[in-house]
Amino acid sequence: MSAAPKPDLRILLCAPRGFCAGVVRAIDAVERALQIYGPPVYVRHEIVHNKYVVEGLKAKGAIFVEELHEVPAGTSAPVIFSAHGVARSVPEEAAQRNFFAIDATCPLVTKVHREAVVHFKRGREVVLIGHAGHPEVIGTMGQLPAGAVTLVETAEQARSFAPRDPGNLAFTTQTTLSLDDTAEIVAILRERFPSMVAPHKEDICYATTNRQEAVKRVAPQVEAMIVVGAPNSSNSQRLREVAEREGCRAALLVQRAGDIDWDVFGSIASLGITAGASAPEVLVEEIIDAFAERFTVRVETVYTAHEDVFFPLPRQLRPDAAE
């Protein structure tokens, strides 16, 4: 007896999706350090928020730590700081312990750090729009003395924020936020404090913006959306929220094909797929393959932007430095 025909499934693949230039640079930094210096290479915090990437680098000899006190004293191995950026105290501690430190902070995060420092030097109170506890927020707030930065997470907090000097404020933002959420908070702050200084250029990075725009295009056209990414990935969580806001009735964050809840996705005829900026394309392909086992799939790519941004490796890892 022949098997029942598989139902049809139209998959709309968001483009751009997946790795951004900052993530590529950070992963390449660890790979390159392993090639030049051999294992082990110590990495403070997950180099990017993706378990698959981290496990792959561990297998090659990278050792991940949360704090520098976990790195053995006297080691000559490289110690790499993650793409999310770190507080000033971290490179200071690395220097005190004579570590060979390599900073893989995304240049767009470094830009936010520099903005915050400039505002502080000019005597402004700094407002950071972001999520408490996220490594990027910890790193940005850690550029300045305690109390110099006020974190605002919600519109309610923006309405109740009481600055020391309302006429001498500046704001900056976490790079991986939702444009829509941030716009609401910024609008409230600007209405309350018209002279507040804004970033010269949008802090939310090009990759976050582009991935959200692609989801906005696809979400209204599909019954369900999968965002490939990790639960602790801010930009991936924002993609899921954007899909829901655009009317997609089922938007789920999925790390691997094995995480798919077939009770949710088993009877759909259309599906959108995107991936957070730290999720490798191989995981997208793995998930498409899982659907192809159950459906006759037709994959279409929906392009909303072309990305050609490239960030060079940290200075110590460039070919001329290794000679």
WOVENTA-V241262 format. One record per residue. N is the residue number from 1. D_CENTER is the distance of its C-alpha to the mean C-alpha in Angstrom with 1 decimal. Layout:
N D_CENTER
N D_CENTER
//
This chain:
1 49.6
2 46.6
3 43.2
4 42.1
5 40.1
6 36.4
7 35.2
8 33.4
9 29.7
10 28.1
11 24.4
12 22.5
13 19.6
14 17.0
15 16.5
16 14.2
17 12.0
18 10.1
19 9.3
20 8.7
21 11.0
22 9.0
23 8.0
24 11.7
25 13.0
26 11.7
27 13.1
28 16.1
29 16.7
30 17.3
31 19.3
32 21.3
33 22.1
34 23.4
35 25.5
36 27.0
37 27.5
38 27.6
39 26.3
40 25.4
41 22.3
42 20.8
43 17.0
44 16.1
45 13.5
46 11.6
47 10.7
48 7.4
49 7.2
50 9.8
51 13.4
52 15.0
53 13.5
54 14.4
55 17.8
56 18.5
57 18.1
58 20.2
59 22.9
60 23.2
61 23.7
62 20.5
63 21.0
64 18.1
65 19.0
66 17.7
67 20.1
68 22.3
69 25.5
70 24.7
71 25.2
72 28.9
73 31.0
74 32.4
75 29.9
76 29.7
77 26.6
78 23.5
79 21.0
80 17.4
81 14.9
82 11.2
83 8.5
84 7.6
85 11.3
86 14.4
87 17.3
88 20.4
89 22.3
90 20.3
91 21.5
92 24.8
93 25.3
94 24.5
95 27.1
96 29.6
97 29.4
98 29.7
99 26.6
100 25.6
101 22.1
102 19.6
103 16.6
104 13.6
105 11.5
106 9.7
107 12.7
108 11.1
109 10.3
110 13.8
111 15.1
112 14.3
113 15.9
114 18.9
115 19.3
116 19.6
117 22.1
118 24.1
119 24.4
120 25.6
121 28.1
122 29.4
123 30.1
124 27.6
125 26.1
126 22.3
127 20.5
128 16.7
129 15.2
130 12.5
131 12.4
132 14.7
133 13.9
134 10.2
135 10.1
136 8.9
137 11.8
138 14.1
139 13.8
140 14.4
141 17.3
142 18.6
143 19.4
144 22.3
145 25.1
146 24.9
147 25.6
148 24.7
149 21.4
150 21.6
151 18.5
152 18.8
153 16.9
154 19.4
155 22.0
156 24.7
157 23.5
158 23.6
159 27.1
160 28.3
161 26.8
162 29.8
163 29.3
164 31.9
165 32.7
166 31.6
167 32.6
168 30.4
169 26.8
170 23.5
171 20.0
172 16.5
173 13.2
174 9.7
175 7.7
176 5.5
177 8.9
178 11.4
179 13.9
180 16.8
181 16.2
182 15.7
183 18.7
184 20.9
185 20.2
186 20.8
187 23.9
188 25.3
189 24.8
190 26.3
191 29.2
192 29.9
193 29.5
194 30.3
195 30.3
196 26.8
197 25.1
198 22.0
199 19.6
200 21.3
201 18.5
202 15.8
203 13.0
204 10.4
205 9.4
206 11.4
207 9.0
208 7.7
209 11.4
210 12.8
211 11.2
212 12.4
213 15.7
214 16.3
215 15.9
216 18.3
217 20.7
218 20.7
219 20.6
220 24.1
221 25.6
222 24.8
223 25.9
224 22.7
225 19.0
226 17.0
227 13.2
228 12.5
229 9.8
230 10.0
231 11.3
232 9.3
233 5.8
234 5.7
235 4.8
236 7.2
237 9.5
238 9.8
239 10.8
240 13.4
241 14.7
242 15.1
243 17.1
244 19.2
245 19.9
246 21.1
247 23.6
248 22.4
249 24.4
250 22.4
251 18.6
252 17.2
253 14.2
254 15.5
255 14.6
256 17.8
257 20.9
258 22.8
259 20.8
260 22.1
261 24.5
262 27.3
263 29.1
264 26.5
265 26.1
266 29.6
267 31.5
268 29.4
269 30.3
270 27.1
271 23.4
272 20.2
273 17.4
274 13.9
275 10.9
276 7.2
277 5.6
278 6.2
279 9.5
280 12.6
281 15.3
282 17.9
283 16.5
284 16.9
285 20.4
286 21.2
287 20.6
288 22.7
289 25.3
290 25.5
291 26.3
292 28.7
293 30.7
294 31.4
295 31.5
296 32.8
297 29.5
298 29.3
299 26.0
300 25.4
301 22.4
302 21.7
303 20.5
304 19.4
305 18.3
306 18.7
307 16.2
308 17.8
309 15.6
310 16.2
311 15.6
312 18.4
313 18.1
314 18.9
315 22.6
316 23.9
317 22.7
318 24.0
319 27.2
320 29.6
321 28.4
322 29.2
323 32.7
//
